[in-house]
C-alpha cells in the first residue's frame, strides 16, 4: 500500500511538471491564436488593404489622407525632434555615463524589443520607462512621459530601429498575466460614453467620428512617437492613450501607469512581425 502511495505521488509530481511545462510552452501559442483572430477581423472588414499596410495607421484606409500624409513625410515635422533626441542621447550625465551605457547595443536599433516583460521587476518595461530608469540610476531626475525631451530621445531610438520587425515573446506566467490584463483593458468599456478601445478602433475603424476617420487598431504601436497636427508637437503613445480616455469621458491613467503599459504590451504583441516605422506624422 505504501509503495502504491509513493508511486502515485511520483506520478502526480510528473504530471504537475508536465502540465506546468506545457502551460509555459503554450503561452506564445495562445497569443498567436489571438493575433490571428485579430488580423482576420481586419482582413474581412477591409479586404482591399494589404496586411503590412496597417503599419501606416489610418492612411492604410483613406487614399486622400494618405496623399496628404506622404507629402508631409517628404519634409517630416519630427525631423528636429530626432536630431535633438540624438544630441540628448549622447550628452553625458553628471557622472560621465550616457544612455548608451544602460541599453544593449548601446541603445541603437533595439526599439523593436520593447515593451517587454521583465521577470525580476515583474512588470512591463517600455522604452520610455527604461529611459527614465536609466536617468535615475545615474543620479538624474526623470523626464515627463508625454512629450518633450523624453519623446525626442525615444524618437531617436525608434528612428535607429526603423525597418526592424517586432518579435516579442510571452515566456512566463507573469508575462501572460500582463498580456491578459492589457487585452482586458482593450476590450473593456469605460467612461460616460461606455466605449472600449475595440469599439472605436475595430468596430468603428474606417468610419468618420466628427471630421476624422477612426484608425484601425492593427499597426497602432509601430509608428510612435508621433508628431500630431492636433498637438503641433511630438508625443508618446501614452499621451495618445490619455487623449482616447478623455474622448470617451473616462478619467485617464497616468502615462507609464501599469494599466497603459499592459495595454501597450497587448497591442504590440498583436503587431508582432510588423516593421517599426516611427517616429511618424499623424493628424
C-alpha positions as CSV (number, residue, x, y, z in Angstrom):
1,X,0.0,0.0,0.0
2,X,2.8,2.4,0.9
3,X,4.6,1.6,-2.4
4,X,1.4,2.4,-4.3
5,X,1.1,5.7,-2.4
6,X,4.7,6.6,-3.2
7,X,4.2,5.6,-6.8
8,X,1.1,7.7,-7.0
9,X,2.9,10.7,-5.5
10,X,5.7,10.4,-8.1
11,X,3.2,10.2,-11.0
12,X,1.3,13.2,-9.7
13,X,4.6,15.1,-9.4
14,X,5.5,14.2,-13.0
15,X,2.0,15.2,-14.2
16,X,2.3,18.6,-12.5
17,X,5.7,19.1,-14.0
18,X,4.4,18.2,-17.5
19,X,1.3,20.4,-17.2
20,X,3.5,23.3,-16.0
21,X,5.9,22.8,-18.9
22,X,3.0,22.6,-21.4
23,X,1.4,25.7,-19.9
24,X,4.6,27.7,-20.2
25,X,5.2,26.4,-23.7
26,X,1.7,27.3,-24.8
27,X,1.7,31.0,-23.8
28,X,3.0,32.1,-27.1
29,X,0.7,29.7,-28.9
30,X,-2.3,31.3,-27.2
31,X,-1.1,34.8,-28.1
32,X,-0.5,33.7,-31.7
33,X,-4.1,32.4,-31.8
34,X,-5.4,35.8,-30.6
35,X,-3.2,37.6,-33.1
36,X,-4.6,35.6,-36.0
37,X,-8.2,36.3,-34.9
38,X,-7.3,40.0,-34.5
39,X,-5.9,40.2,-38.0
40,X,-8.6,38.1,-39.5
41,X,-11.1,40.7,-38.3
42,X,-9.4,43.4,-40.3
43,X,-8.8,41.2,-43.3
44,X,-12.6,40.6,-43.5
45,X,-13.5,44.2,-42.7
46,X,-11.1,45.7,-45.2
47,X,-10.3,43.0,-47.8
48,X,-8.7,45.6,-50.2
49,X,-6.0,46.6,-47.6
50,X,-2.7,44.7,-47.6
51,X,-1.9,43.4,-44.1
52,X,1.5,45.1,-44.0
53,X,0.0,48.5,-44.8
54,X,-1.7,48.7,-41.4
55,X,1.6,49.9,-40.1
56,X,0.6,53.2,-41.7
57,X,-2.4,53.7,-39.5
58,X,-5.5,55.4,-40.9
59,X,-3.6,56.1,-44.1
60,X,-4.0,52.5,-45.0
61,X,-7.7,53.1,-45.3
62,X,-8.2,56.5,-46.8
63,X,-6.4,57.4,-50.1
64,X,-7.0,61.1,-49.8
65,X,-5.5,61.3,-46.4
66,X,-2.6,59.1,-47.5
67,X,-1.6,61.5,-50.3
68,X,-1.5,64.4,-47.8
69,X,0.5,62.3,-45.3
70,X,3.0,61.3,-48.0
71,X,3.6,64.9,-48.9
72,X,4.1,65.8,-45.2
73,X,6.6,62.9,-44.8
74,X,8.8,64.4,-47.6
75,X,9.7,67.1,-45.0
76,X,8.8,65.4,-41.7
77,X,7.8,67.7,-38.9
78,X,9.6,65.5,-36.4
79,X,13.0,65.8,-38.0
80,X,14.2,68.3,-35.5
81,X,12.9,66.2,-32.7
82,X,15.0,63.2,-33.9
83,X,18.1,65.5,-34.1
84,X,17.5,66.8,-30.6
85,X,16.9,63.3,-29.4
86,X,20.3,62.2,-30.8
87,X,22.0,65.1,-29.1
88,X,20.4,64.3,-25.7
89,X,21.1,60.6,-26.1
90,X,24.8,61.3,-26.5
91,X,25.1,64.0,-23.8
92,X,26.9,62.6,-20.8
93,X,25.2,62.6,-17.4
94,X,26.9,64.3,-14.4
95,X,28.7,61.0,-13.7
96,X,30.1,60.8,-17.2
97,X,27.9,58.0,-18.4
98,X,25.3,58.2,-21.2
99,X,22.1,56.4,-22.2
100,X,24.2,54.1,-24.3
101,X,25.6,52.6,-21.1
102,X,22.1,51.5,-20.0
103,X,21.0,49.6,-23.1
104,X,22.1,46.6,-25.1
105,X,23.9,47.5,-28.4
106,X,24.4,51.0,-27.0
107,X,20.7,51.7,-27.4
108,X,20.9,51.6,-31.2
109,X,18.5,49.5,-33.2
110,X,16.7,47.9,-30.2
111,X,13.3,49.6,-30.0
112,X,11.7,46.5,-31.6
113,X,12.5,44.7,-28.3
114,X,10.1,46.9,-26.3
115,X,7.7,46.7,-24.5
116,X,8.9,43.5,-22.8
117,X,8.0,41.8,-19.5
118,X,10.9,41.8,-17.0
119,X,10.8,38.9,-14.6
120,X,12.9,40.4,-12.0
121,X,10.8,43.5,-11.6
122,X,7.6,41.6,-12.5
123,X,6.4,44.4,-14.8
124,X,6.1,45.5,-18.4
125,X,9.1,47.7,-19.4
126,X,8.6,50.2,-22.1
127,X,11.4,52.1,-23.8
128,X,10.2,55.4,-22.3
129,X,10.2,53.9,-18.8
130,X,13.6,52.4,-19.4
131,X,15.0,55.8,-20.4
132,X,13.9,57.3,-17.1
133,X,15.1,54.3,-15.1
134,X,18.5,54.9,-16.9
135,X,18.4,58.5,-15.8
136,X,17.5,57.7,-12.2
137,X,20.2,55.0,-11.9
138,X,22.7,57.6,-13.0
139,X,21.6,60.3,-10.5
140,X,19.4,62.3,-12.9
141,X,15.8,63.4,-12.5
142,X,13.2,61.6,-14.6
143,X,11.7,63.4,-17.6
144,X,8.0,63.9,-18.3
145,X,6.5,61.0,-20.1
146,X,4.0,62.5,-22.6
147,X,6.4,64.6,-24.8
148,X,9.4,67.0,-24.7
149,X,12.9,65.7,-24.2
150,X,11.8,62.1,-23.4
151,X,9.7,61.8,-26.6
152,X,12.7,63.2,-28.6
153,X,15.1,60.6,-27.1
154,X,12.5,57.8,-27.8
155,X,12.0,59.1,-31.3
156,X,15.8,58.9,-32.0
157,X,16.0,55.4,-30.6
158,X,13.0,54.4,-32.7
159,X,14.5,56.1,-35.7
160,X,17.6,53.9,-35.4
161,X,15.3,50.9,-35.3
162,X,13.2,51.6,-38.4
163,X,12.7,48.5,-40.5
164,X,13.3,46.2,-37.6
165,X,10.5,43.7,-37.1
166,X,8.7,43.3,-33.8
167,X,9.4,39.8,-32.4
168,X,8.1,39.9,-28.8
169,X,7.5,36.7,-26.8
170,X,5.4,35.7,-23.8
171,X,7.6,33.3,-21.9
172,X,6.2,33.1,-18.4
173,X,3.0,33.1,-16.3
174,X,3.7,36.7,-15.3
175,X,4.2,37.9,-18.9
176,X,1.0,36.1,-19.9
177,X,-0.9,37.7,-17.0
178,X,0.3,41.2,-18.1
179,X,-0.8,40.4,-21.7
180,X,-4.2,39.3,-20.5
181,X,-4.6,42.4,-18.4
182,X,-3.8,44.6,-21.4
183,X,-6.2,42.6,-23.5
184,X,-9.0,43.0,-20.9
185,X,-8.3,46.8,-20.9
186,X,-8.5,46.9,-24.7
187,X,-12.0,45.3,-24.8
188,X,-13.5,46.8,-21.6
189,X,-16.0,49.6,-21.9
190,X,-15.3,52.8,-19.9
191,X,-16.4,56.4,-19.5
192,X,-19.7,58.2,-19.8
193,X,-19.9,57.1,-23.5
194,X,-19.3,53.5,-22.5
195,X,-16.8,52.9,-25.2
196,X,-13.9,50.4,-25.3
197,X,-10.7,50.7,-27.4
198,X,-12.1,48.0,-29.6
199,X,-15.4,49.9,-30.2
200,X,-13.5,52.8,-31.8
201,X,-10.6,51.1,-33.4
202,X,-12.1,47.8,-34.5
203,X,-15.9,48.1,-34.8
204,X,-15.8,51.7,-36.0
205,X,-12.4,51.7,-37.7
206,X,-12.6,53.5,-41.1
207,X,-15.7,55.4,-40.1
208,X,-15.9,59.1,-39.5
209,X,-16.2,60.4,-36.0
210,X,-16.8,64.1,-36.5
211,X,-14.3,65.2,-39.1
212,X,-11.8,62.4,-38.5
213,X,-11.6,58.8,-39.8
214,X,-11.0,56.3,-37.0
215,X,-7.8,54.5,-37.3
216,X,-7.6,50.6,-37.2
217,X,-6.1,49.1,-34.0
218,X,-3.9,46.8,-36.1
219,X,-0.5,48.6,-36.5
220,X,-1.3,51.2,-33.8
221,X,2.0,51.0,-32.0
222,X,4.5,50.8,-34.9
223,X,4.8,54.5,-35.6
224,X,5.2,56.1,-32.2
225,X,6.3,58.5,-31.0
226,X,4.2,60.6,-33.4
227,X,4.0,64.2,-34.4
228,X,0.3,65.1,-34.4
229,X,-1.1,68.1,-36.2
230,X,-3.6,68.4,-33.4
231,X,-0.8,68.7,-30.8
232,X,1.6,70.7,-33.0
233,X,4.2,68.6,-31.2
234,X,5.8,65.1,-30.9
235,X,4.1,62.9,-28.3
236,X,4.3,59.4,-26.9
237,X,1.8,56.6,-27.2
238,X,0.7,57.1,-23.6
239,X,-0.2,60.7,-24.3
240,X,-2.5,59.3,-27.0
241,X,-4.0,56.7,-24.6
242,X,-4.8,59.5,-22.2
243,X,-6.5,61.5,-25.0
244,X,-8.5,58.5,-26.1
245,X,-9.8,58.0,-22.5
246,X,-10.8,61.7,-22.3
247,X,-12.6,61.4,-25.6
248,X,-14.9,58.8,-24.1
249,X,-15.2,60.9,-20.9
250,X,-13.2,58.5,-18.8
251,X,-10.6,59.5,-16.3
252,X,-7.2,58.8,-17.9
253,X,-4.5,56.9,-16.1
254,X,-1.1,58.4,-15.7
255,X,1.4,58.0,-18.5
256,X,3.5,54.8,-17.9
257,X,0.9,53.5,-15.4
258,X,0.7,49.7,-15.1
259,X,-2.6,49.8,-17.0
260,X,-1.2,51.7,-20.0
261,X,2.0,49.6,-20.1
262,X,0.0,46.4,-20.1
263,X,-2.3,47.8,-22.8
264,X,0.7,48.7,-24.9
265,X,2.1,45.2,-24.4
266,X,-1.1,43.6,-25.7
267,X,-1.3,45.9,-28.7
268,X,2.3,45.5,-29.6
269,X,2.0,41.7,-29.5
270,X,-0.9,42.0,-31.9
271,X,1.7,43.7,-34.2
272,X,4.3,41.0,-34.0
273,X,6.2,40.7,-37.3
274,X,5.4,44.3,-38.3
275,X,8.3,46.7,-39.1
276,X,8.8,49.7,-36.9
277,X,8.3,52.9,-38.8
278,X,8.4,55.5,-36.1
279,X,8.6,58.3,-35.5
280,X,5.8,59.3,-37.8
281,X,3.3,62.1,-38.6
282,X,-0.4,61.7,-37.8
283,X,-3.4,64.1,-37.8
